Amino acid sequence: MKYVPRILLIFTAVVSLNCFKEPLSPILPTWDATATFPLSSRTYTLGDLISKDTSLLKRGEGSQISVSKSASVPPTFVSDFLTLSPKDTSVQMQLGAFSVSSPDQTIPLEIPWLPQGYTIPIPDTVLHFADMRSRLDAFETITLKSGTISLRVDNNLPVPLEVLSPIQLTDLSGTIIAIFHFTDVIPAHSYRIASDDLGSKSFSSDYRMTGLNFHTPGSVVPVMIPAGELLTATISTSNLKARQATLAHIPQQRLADNDSARLRMDDSTLVKEVHIKSGSLNFAIRNEVAVPMVFTFRFDQLYRRIGSAYVQYEDSLFLPASGNGSMNLDLANTRIKSADNSLISSLDIGGSVSITPNQGQPVTISETDKIHISVTNTSIVVVDSAVGVVKPTWVDIDTKMVLNFGTAAQKFSGQLILPSAQFRLVTSSSVGFPADAYFRVGARKVSGDSVFLAVPASQRRITPGGDEIVFNGAEVGQFLSQLSARFPDSLRVYGRFLVNPHDVYVPTIAGVAAVGSKSALAGSANVDVPLNIGIVGGTVRDTLVIGDTSGNGRRGVTFDQSFLDRYNKGNVYIELENGTPAELTFKTSLLNLSLQNLLTLPHQGHLVHLNAAQVNGGGDVVAPSRSTTVIELSANDLSQFNPAEFVAYTVGLNTAGGSSTVQFKTHHQVKVRVWTTVSGRVGK
């Protein structure tokens, strides 16, 4: 399409410039005379034009000429469109079994009939003691998950003791707490311990100890009776884990990982590894436990960056007894990663409770007491990169590609009729998933309104790596035809593309791919317009330095005004042979240095007209059109050549019948023969 102005440029350059290549300074006698100057005889083929403009024109099949242009499409990055949508949710974690500690209770067993400090024989005897009452401190009632209770009997006598019956511990309601079996004799000045399991037992802290019956064989000889406590029973507990208790003293303890909960990340996104760019979550926590605590939570799959390493995300806050607390979790520079490379859609939260020593009024605590966590998404979680199965994600595209048709397009105005043209977008996608293109190519017409070219439905799918979108040829022709009055210097591509569309979304390991904020869709646009076109009211305008035959922008001819003054009239003869299928009309103007018009040829705005050549059905010329135009020059006309600095031309183009289309081929040619005559009284 762009070679047409170049042809006309050649026409006008020959007509307007080459007519006066040599200085007009012949020496003639002083009589009425006529001088004839042959100026040019040239043949121009369209093939010559192709060789001069390989960036725009190209030779196609059957010598068909086409306008071909490529332009890069700037990348559109996924940027912040890739997000996770953690669901606003509430989870709860149970306190779990908690530690209870009770100090040892030592009960002395009095033997009043043995005088302390004396040396006497001890007879073989049975010692019976009344039931003893005491209290396990730190709780009032308790239900245990596990634990052990022990009874230690210290024998400070100089004779052995045998425990005659099991010693039993019961609370005041008669509930058996423990039964202690001593199977060994307790040697003199020694002790023995018997234990019982407290698992799953419930009782109160006040207890009664029964079955305190002992036998000693005595001594044959007198023995020294020591001073002090001769026989004691000590109750101790160990590793008590309570399910429920009413207690006043709570020992310092950390209840680690007693319970866990899950935070749903997204309904559709399954990840192996995700790097988060920004986002935050708010944790509102309600403590239903009647003791103050420091609540620590940990995400099993969430890591935050500390220096150059990633550590498991853990944080904590203080919660008053039966009170509330809240905190904001900044997720910037965190990473989600499954431990076993499996796909995950939720985060596992583990909780720990740190209870400081507490002494006060008795409170009842149960392992089923809960810590409620409400999670809200306070800002969008933007993904920097991800390996996994990404939910179908829309990404906006709005970019401009420069499509420079050169100066020829700038000089042309009119209407082209393009029945078909080729427009391809060669895509380069670093997005690891297929994407569907829902965007349009748009441009503004001279009138100001816009025209659009939509991606055909059959061409929407863009595969990762390289792919191609081929637009409908007829639609492309119509699109470009509407722009041909003044081709724009750029095209706009805008709309959206859908990453990982629903029909290819596979929520299994088979659907895993990589994508990130720097993943992009880019490529190049290729326009190929076979010059099988129609031209309606086409006009090409250009201005050249007069006499510039080398294209260097410098004046190539000067006129001797004294010589021109001797002639008072002349003719310009233009003989043209048009071997192209376009009708041509043109006129030429001489301009001074200020671009003011000095002379228009033909006069009074008349046009030189050249019919289109006759072509056959294959577009080949069978009969070129010919014309000879004579333009009369007056003395005043001749006087305008000396101050002329520029030549301007206006060329009209139309295909036969106005809107019909014709083909332009490399062997189409134009022959130009130009000469001039001047006459008048010379030699004065």
C-alpha positions in Angstrom: 0.0 0.0 0.0 2.9 2.4 0.7 4.6 2.2 -2.7 1.8 4.4 -4.3 3.1 7.7 -2.9 6.6 6.7 -4.0 5.4 6.2 -7.6 3.8 9.6 -7.6 6.8 11.1 -6.0 8.8 9.9 -9.0 6.2 11.2 -11.4 6.2 14.7 -9.9 10.0 14.8 -9.5 10.4 14.2 -13.2 7.6 16.6 -14.2 8.5 19.4 -11.8 12.3 19.1 -11.3 14.0 17.3 -14.0 12.6 19.7 -16.6 15.4 22.1 -15.7 18.4 20.1 -14.9 20.9 22.3 -16.9 21.6 26.0 -16.5 19.7 27.9 -19.3 22.6 29.9 -20.8 22.9 29.2 -24.5 24.2 32.0 -26.9 21.7 32.6 -29.7 21.4 35.3 -32.4 19.1 38.2 -31.9 16.1 37.1 -33.9 12.8 35.3 -33.2 13.7 31.8 -32.2 12.4 28.6 -30.6 14.5 26.4 -28.3 13.7 22.8 -27.5 15.1 21.0 -24.5 14.7 17.2 -24.1 14.7 16.6 -20.4 14.1 13.0 -19.5 13.1 9.6 -20.7 12.8 7.1 -17.9 11.0 3.8 -17.1 10.1 3.0 -13.5 9.0 -0.5 -12.3 7.4 -1.3 -9.0 10.1 -3.9 -8.5 12.5 -1.0 -8.3 10.5 0.4 -5.4 10.6 -2.9 -3.5 14.3 -3.0 -3.7 14.4 0.6 -2.3 12.0 -0.1 0.6 12.5 -3.7 1.9 11.4 -2.6 5.3 7.8 -2.0 4.1 7.2 -3.6 0.7 7.8 -7.2 -0.2 7.5 -9.4 -3.2 4.9 -12.2 -2.9 3.6 -15.1 -4.9 2.9 -14.3 -8.5 4.9 -11.0 -8.3 2.2 -9.7 -6.0 3.3 -6.7 -4.0 2.3 -6.4 -0.3 2.9 -4.0 2.5 4.4 -5.8 5.4 5.1 -4.3 8.8 6.1 -5.7 12.2 5.8 -4.1 15.6 6.7 -5.3 19.0 4.0 -5.7 21.6 5.3 -4.5 25.0 5.0 -7.0 27.8 2.0 -7.1 30.1 3.1 -8.4 33.4 0.9 -10.5 35.8 2.0 -8.0 38.4 -0.4 -7.9 41.4 -3.2 -9.7 39.7 -2.2 -13.0 41.2 -3.7 -13.2 44.6 -4.8 -15.5 47.4 -8.1 -15.1 49.0 -8.0 -16.5 52.6 -11.5 -16.9 53.8 -12.7 -14.9 56.7 -13.2 -17.7 59.2 -13.4 -18.6 62.9 -11.5 -21.5 64.4 -11.2 -22.7 67.9 -8.5 -24.5 69.9 -9.0 -26.3 73.1 -6.8 -25.7 76.1 -6.2 -29.5 76.5 -5.0 -31.3 79.5 -3.0 -29.1 81.9 -0.5 -29.7 84.6 -1.4 -29.7 88.3 1.2 -30.0 91.1 0.5 -30.7 94.7 3.2 -30.5 97.4 4.1 -33.6 99.3 2.1 -34.4 102.4 4.0 -36.1 105.3 2.0 -37.6 108.2 3.8 -38.8 111.3 2.5 -42.1 112.9 2.9 -41.8 116.7 4.1 -44.8 118.8 3.7 -43.4 122.3 4.7 -46.5 124.3 8.3 -46.5 123.0 10.4 -44.2 125.1 12.7 -42.1 122.8 16.3 -42.0 123.8 16.2 -45.2 125.8 17.8 -48.6 125.2 15.2 -51.2 125.6 14.1 -54.5 124.0 11.1 -54.1 121.5 8.7 -57.0 121.7 7.1 -58.8 118.7 4.0 -56.7 118.2 1.4 -55.4 115.7 1.0 -51.7 115.4 -2.6 -50.4 114.5 -3.0 -46.8 113.6 -6.3 -44.9 113.3 -7.4 -43.5 110.0 -5.5 -40.4 109.1 -7.0 -37.3 107.3 -5.1 -34.7 105.2 -5.4 -32.7 102.0 -3.8 -32.6 98.6 -3.2 -28.9 98.1 -3.6 -26.8 94.9 -7.0 -28.0 93.9 -10.4 -28.7 95.4 -11.7 -31.2 92.9 -9.9 -32.8 90.0 -10.5 -35.2 87.1 -7.2 -36.5 85.8 -6.1 -37.6 82.4 -2.9 -39.1 83.8 -0.6 -39.0 86.8 0.9 -41.1 89.6 0.4 -41.0 93.4 2.9 -42.6 95.8 3.1 -43.5 99.5 6.5 -43.5 101.1 6.7 -45.2 104.5 9.9 -44.2 106.5 10.9 -46.7 109.3 13.2 -45.0 111.7 13.0 -47.8 114.3 15.9 -50.1 115.0 13.7 -53.1 114.0 12.1 -54.1 110.7 8.4 -53.5 109.9 6.0 -55.4 107.7 2.9 -53.7 106.2 0.1 -56.1 107.0 -2.6 -54.8 104.6 -3.0 -52.5 101.6 -3.1 -48.9 102.6 -6.1 -47.2 101.0 -6.6 -43.5 100.1 -10.2 -42.3 99.7 -11.8 -38.8 99.5 -14.4 -37.8 102.1 -17.2 -39.0 99.8 -15.7 -42.5 99.9 -14.3 -42.4 96.4 -11.1 -44.5 96.3 -8.2 -42.4 95.1 -5.4 -45.0 95.4 -4.5 -48.4 97.0 -0.9 -48.9 98.0 0.5 -52.5 98.2 3.8 -53.0 100.1 5.1 -56.4 99.3 8.5 -56.1 100.9 9.5 -55.7 104.6 10.7 -52.3 105.5 14.2 -52.7 107.0 15.2 -50.8 110.2 16.2 -47.2 109.5 15.0 -47.5 105.8 11.9 -46.9 103.7 9.7 -48.4 101.0 7.5 -46.7 98.3 4.3 -48.0 96.8 2.5 -46.2 93.9 -0.8 -46.2 92.1 -2.0 -44.8 88.8 -4.4 -41.8 88.9 -5.4 -41.9 85.2 -9.1 -41.1 84.6 -9.8 -40.7 88.3 -11.9 -38.0 89.8 -11.8 -37.0 93.4 -11.6 -34.1 95.9 -8.5 -32.9 97.6 -9.5 -33.9 101.2 -8.7 -37.5 101.7 -8.7 -40.3 104.4 -5.9 -42.9 104.7 -6.9 -46.3 106.1 -5.3 -49.7 106.6 -2.3 -48.5 108.6 -1.4 -51.8 110.2 2.2 -52.9 110.8 4.0 -55.9 112.4 7.5 -56.0 113.9 9.3 -59.1 115.1 10.9 -56.9 117.8 14.4 -57.3 119.1 16.0 -60.1 121.3 18.4 -57.6 122.9 17.8 -54.1 124.0 18.0 -51.5 121.2 18.4 -47.7 121.2 15.1 -45.9 120.5 15.9 -42.8 118.5 14.5 -39.4 119.2 12.1 -37.8 116.8 9.5 -39.2 114.4 9.8 -43.0 114.4 7.3 -43.8 111.6 6.0 -41.4 108.8 3.8 -41.7 105.8 4.4 -39.3 102.9 1.9 -38.8 100.0 3.4 -37.3 96.8 2.1 -36.9 93.2 3.9 -36.7 89.9 3.1 -35.8 86.3 -0.5 -34.9 87.0 -2.4 -33.9 83.8 -5.9 -32.8 84.6 -8.9 -32.8 82.3 -10.7 -30.6 84.8 -10.0 -29.0 88.1 -11.2 -26.4 90.5 -8.0 -25.0 91.9 -6.5 -21.9 93.4 -2.8 -22.6 92.7 -1.9 -23.0 89.0 1.7 -23.9 88.4 3.8 -22.3 85.6 3.5 -24.3 82.5 3.5 -24.4 78.7 0.9 -26.4 77.0 2.4 -27.0 73.6 0.4 -28.3 70.6 -2.6 -29.4 72.6 -4.8 -28.6 69.7 -4.6 -27.4 66.1 -6.9 -25.8 63.5 -6.9 -25.1 59.8 -7.1 -21.7 58.0 -8.5 -22.1 54.5 -6.4 -20.1 52.0 -8.4 -20.2 48.8 -11.2 -22.2 47.3 -9.4 -22.9 44.1 -5.7 -22.3 44.5 -3.6 -25.3 45.5 0.1 -24.6 46.1 3.4 -26.4 46.6 5.3 -23.2 47.2 4.2 -19.5 47.2 6.2 -16.4 47.8 3.9 -13.6 49.1 4.6 -10.0 48.1 2.2 -8.3 50.4 -1.0 -8.8 52.4 -2.2 -9.1 56.0 -4.5 -11.0 58.2 -6.1 -9.8 61.5 -6.4 -12.3 64.4 -9.0 -11.5 67.0 -8.6 -14.0 69.9 -11.1 -14.6 72.7 -9.8 -16.5 75.8 -12.5 -18.6 77.4 -10.1 -20.0 80.0 -10.4 -18.4 83.5 -6.7 -17.8 83.8 -4.4 -15.3 82.1 -2.0 -16.7 79.6 0.3 -16.0 76.7 -1.1 -17.6 73.6 1.4 -18.7 71.0 0.4 -19.8 67.6 2.5 -21.3 64.8 1.7 -22.1 61.1 3.1 -25.4 60.0 3.4 -24.3 56.3 4.0 -20.6 56.6 7.5 -19.2 56.9 8.8 -15.7 57.2 12.1 -14.3 56.2 14.7 -13.6 58.8 17.9 -12.4 57.1 18.6 -14.8 54.3 16.7 -17.7 55.8 13.1 -18.6 56.2 11.8 -19.7 59.7 8.5 -21.0 60.7 6.0 -18.3 61.3 5.3 -18.0 65.0 3.8 -15.2 67.1 2.2 -14.7 70.5 0.1 -12.3 72.5 -1.1 -11.9 76.1 -4.7 -12.8 76.9 -6.3 -11.9 80.2 -8.4 -14.4 82.0 -11.6 -14.8 80.0 -10.5 -11.8 78.0 -9.7 -10.8 74.4 -6.8 -9.8 72.3 -6.0 -9.0 68.7 -3.0 -8.6 66.4 -2.3 -8.0 62.7 -0.2 -10.5 60.8 1.9 -8.9 58.1 2.5 -11.5 55.3 5.0 -9.5 53.3 8.1 -11.5 52.4 6.6 -14.8 53.7 6.5 -18.1 52.0 4.0 -20.9 52.0 5.5 -24.4 51.4 4.2 -27.9 51.8 6.5 -30.1 53.8 6.2 -33.1 51.4 5.7 -31.2 48.1 2.0 -32.1 48.1 -0.7 -29.6 47.2 -2.2 -27.6 50.0 -5.1 -25.3 50.2 -5.1 -24.5 53.9 -2.6 -23.6 56.7 -2.4 -25.7 59.8 -2.2 -23.6 63.0 -0.7 -25.1 66.2 -1.3 -23.3 69.5 0.6 -23.3 72.8 -0.4 -21.7 76.1 2.0 -20.3 78.6 0.5 -19.9 82.1 2.4 -18.0 84.7 2.2 -19.0 88.4 -1.2 -17.9 89.7 -2.5 -17.8 93.2 -6.0 -16.6 94.1 -9.6 -17.6 94.4 -10.3 -21.1 93.2 -11.3 -21.3 89.5 -12.6 -24.2 87.5 -10.6 -25.1 84.4 -11.4 -27.7 81.8 -9.4 -29.2 79.0 -12.4 -28.4 76.7 -12.1 -24.7 77.5 -11.5 -22.9 74.2 -9.5 -20.2 72.6 -11.5 -18.7 69.7 -9.7 -17.2 66.8 -11.4 -15.1 64.2 -9.4 -14.4 61.1 -10.2 -11.6 58.6 -8.4 -10.7 55.4 -7.5 -7.0 56.0 -5.7 -6.5 52.8 -5.4 -8.5 49.6 -2.7 -11.2 49.7 -0.6 -10.5 46.6 1.5 -13.4 45.3 5.0 -12.7 44.0 5.6 -16.2 42.6 3.8 -19.5 42.9 4.3 -23.1 42.0 1.0 -24.9 42.2 -2.4 -24.9 40.6 -3.5 -21.3 40.3 -7.2 -20.5 40.2 -8.5 -18.9 37.0 -7.2 -15.4 37.2 -8.0 -12.3 35.1 -5.1 -10.0 34.1 -5.8 -6.6 32.6 -3.9 -5.7 29.4 -3.6 -2.1 28.1 -0.6 -1.5 26.0 0.4 0.3 22.8 2.4 -0.9 19.9 4.1 1.5 17.5 3.2 0.7 13.9 5.2 3.1 11.7 4.1 3.1 8.0 6.7 5.8 7.2 6.3 9.1 5.5 4.2 7.7 2.6 1.3 7.0 4.9 1.6 10.5 6.4 1.4 12.1 2.9 -1.6 10.1 1.8 -5.3 10.9 2.4 -8.4 9.2 1.0 -10.1 5.9 1.3 -8.5 2.5 0.7 -10.7 -0.6 0.1 -8.9 -3.6 1.5 -10.9 -6.8 1.0 -8.5 -8.8 3.1 -5.3 -8.5 5.0 -3.3 -10.6 7.4 -2.8 -9.6 11.0 -1.0 -11.9 13.4 0.0 -11.5 17.0 3.0 -13.8 17.7 2.8 -14.2 21.5 5.6 -15.0 23.9 4.2 -16.0 27.3 6.3 -16.7 30.4 3.1 -17.5 32.3 3.3 -21.2 33.1 -0.4 -21.8 32.4 -2.5 -21.5 29.3 -4.4 -18.2 29.0 -7.4 -17.1 27.0 -7.3 -13.7 25.2 -10.3 -11.5 25.6 -8.8 -8.3 24.3 -9.2 -6.0 21.2 -6.9 -4.1 19.0 -8.1 -0.5 18.6 -7.2 2.7 16.8 -8.7 6.1 16.2 -9.9 7.3 12.8 -9.4 10.8 11.5 -12.9 11.6 12.6 -11.9 10.9 16.2 -14.0 7.8 16.8 -12.4 4.4 17.2 -12.5 1.1 15.4 -11.8 -2.2 16.9 -10.5 -5.6 15.9 -11.5 -8.5 18.3 -9.6 -11.7 18.8 -11.6 -14.5 17.1 -13.1 -17.0 19.5 -11.2 -19.8 17.8 -7.9 -18.0 18.4 -8.3 -17.1 22.1 -6.1 -19.9 23.7 -2.5 -18.8 24.3 -0.2 -21.6 25.3 2.9 -21.0 27.5 6.0 -20.1 25.5 5.3 -19.2 21.9 2.0 -19.1 20.2 0.1 -17.2 17.5 -3.2 -15.4 17.2 -4.4 -15.1 13.6 -7.2 -12.6 13.1 -9.9 -12.9 10.5 -8.6 -11.6 7.1 -11.8 -9.9 6.0 -12.2 -8.3 9.4 -8.6 -7.1 9.3 -9.2 -5.6 5.8 -12.3 -3.8 7.0 -10.4 -2.6 10.1 -7.5 -1.2 8.1 -9.9 0.3 5.4 -11.5 2.4 8.1 -8.1 3.7 9.1 -6.7 4.3 5.6 -7.7 8.0 5.4 -4.8 8.5 7.9 -3.0 5.5 9.2 -2.3 5.9 12.9 1.2 5.6 14.2 0.2 3.1 16.9 -2.4 0.5 17.8 -3.8 -0.1 21.2 -4.2 -3.5 22.7 -6.5 -3.6 25.7 -8.9 -5.9 27.5 -8.1 -8.9 29.7 -6.6 -12.4 29.5 -7.7 -15.3 31.7 -4.8 -17.3 33.2 -5.5 -21.0 33.7 -9.1 -21.0 32.3 -11.7 -23.3 33.9 -11.6 -25.9 31.1 -7.8 -26.5 31.7 -7.9 -26.0 35.5 -6.8 -29.3 37.0 -6.7 -29.4 40.9 -4.2 -32.2 41.1 -0.4 -32.5 40.8 -0.9 -32.8 37.0 -2.1 -29.2 36.9 0.9 -27.7 38.6 2.9 -24.9 36.9 4.9 -21.8 37.8 3.8 -18.2 37.6 4.8 -14.9 39.2 4.3 -11.2 39.2 7.1 -10.8 36.6 5.6 -13.4 34.3 4.4 -11.6 31.2 2.5 -11.8 27.9 4.4 -10.1 25.1 5.3 -10.7 21.5 5.1 -9.0 18.1 2.4 -7.9 15.7 2.7 -8.6 12.0 0.6 -6.8 9.4 0.7 -8.1 5.8 -1.5 -6.3 3.3 -1.5 -7.7 -0.3 -1.9 -4.7 -2.7 -5.1 -6.0 -4.0 -6.9 -2.9 -3.0 -9.3 -0.2 -4.0 -8.6 3.5 -3.8 -11.4 6.1 -3.5 -10.5 9.8 -3.5 -6.9 9.1 -2.6 -4.6 12.0 -2.4 -0.8 12.2 -2.0 0.9 15.5 -1.2 4.6 16.2 -0.9 7.1 19.1 -1.1 10.6 18.7 -2.5 13.7 21.0 -3.0 13.6 22.0 -6.6 16.2 20.2 -8.8 17.0 17.7 -6.0 17.6 14.7 -8.2 19.9 12.9 -5.8 17.6 12.9 -2.8 20.1 14.9 -0.6 17.7 17.8 -0.1 19.9 20.3 -2.0 18.9 22.5 -4.9 20.2 20.8 -8.1 19.6 23.4 -10.7 19.8 27.2 -11.1 18.2 29.5 -13.6 19.9 32.4 -15.4 17.3 35.2 -15.2 18.9 37.1 -18.0 18.5 34.2 -20.3 14.8 33.7 -19.2 14.2 37.4 -19.9 14.9 36.8 -23.6 12.0 34.4 -23.9 8.4 35.3 -23.6 6.6 31.9 -23.8 7.1 28.2 -23.8 5.5 24.7 -23.5 6.1 21.8 -21.2 5.3 18.4 -22.8 4.6 15.4 -20.6 4.3 12.1 -22.2 3.3 9.3 -19.8 2.7 5.6 -20.2 0.9 4.1 -17.2 1.4 0.3 -16.8 -0.3 0.2 -13.4 -4.0 -0.5 -12.6 -4.5 2.9 -10.9 -5.9 6.1 -12.4 -3.6 9.0 -11.7 -4.2 12.8 -11.7 -1.7 15.3 -10.6 -0.7 19.0 -10.6 2.5 20.7 -9.7 3.3 24.0 -7.9 6.5 26.0 -7.6 7.1 27.5 -4.1 9.4 30.2 -2.9 11.6 29.9 0.2 8.6 30.9 2.4 6.6 28.1 0.8 4.3 30.7 -1.0 2.9 29.5 -4.3 4.5 31.0 -7.4 3.1 28.9 -10.2 0.7 26.0 -10.5 0.8 23.6 -13.5 -1.5 23.0 -15.2 -3.0 26.5 -14.8 -6.2 27.3 -13.0 -6.1 24.1 -11.0 -6.6 21.8 -14.0 -5.2 18.3 -13.5 -3.1 16.1 -15.7 -5.1 12.8 -16.0 -3.7 9.4 -16.8 -6.0 6.4 -17.1 -5.3 3.0 -15.5 -3.8 0.3 -17.6 -5.9 -2.5 -18.9 -5.3 -5.8 -16.9 -6.4 -9.3 -17.3 -8.1 -11.5 -14.6 -4.7 -12.4 -13.1 -3.8 -8.7 -12.6 -1.3 -8.6 -15.4 -1.2 -5.5 -17.6 -2.3 -6.2 -21.2 -2.5 -2.6 -22.5 -0.9 0.4 -20.8 -2.6 3.7 -21.0 -0.8 6.6 -22.6 -1.2 10.4 -22.6 0.6 13.5 -23.7 0.0 16.7 -21.9 1.1 20.1 -23.2 1.3 23.0 -20.7 1.8 26.5 -22.1 4.2 28.8 -20.3 4.0 32.6 -20.5 6.8 35.0 -20.0 5.4 35.6 -16.5 5.4 31.8 -15.9 9.0 31.6 -17.0 9.9 34.4 -14.6 8.8 32.3 -11.6 11.5 29.6 -12.2 14.3 31.8 -10.8 12.9 32.5 -7.3 11.5 29.0 -7.0 13.0 26.9 -4.2 10.5 24.1 -3.8 8.2 22.1 -5.9 5.0 20.8 -4.4 2.8 18.1 -5.9 -0.7 16.8 -5.4 -1.6 13.5 -6.9 -5.0 11.9 -7.0 -5.5 8.1 -7.0 -8.5 6.1 -7.8 -9.0 2.5 -8.9 -11.3 1.8 -11.8 -14.9 2.1 -10.8 -14.0 3.9 -7.6 -14.5 1.1 -5.0 -13.3 -1.9 -7.1 -10.0 -3.6 -6.1 -7.0 -4.2 -8.3 -3.6 -5.9 -7.8 -0.2 -4.2 -7.9 2.7 -6.4 -9.1 6.4 -6.0 -9.4 6.5 -5.8 -13.2 4.0 -3.0 -13.4 5.8 0.1 -14.7 5.5 3.7 -15.7 7.3 5.4 -18.5 7.9 9.1 -18.5 9.2 11.3 -21.4 9.4 15.1 -20.7 10.6 18.0 -22.8 10.1 21.7 -23.1 10.3 24.5 -25.6 10.7 28.2 -25.1 10.5 31.0 -27.8 10.8 34.8 -28.2 13.1 37.6 -29.3 16.7 36.8 -28.4 20.1 38.3 -28.9 19.1 41.8 -27.8 
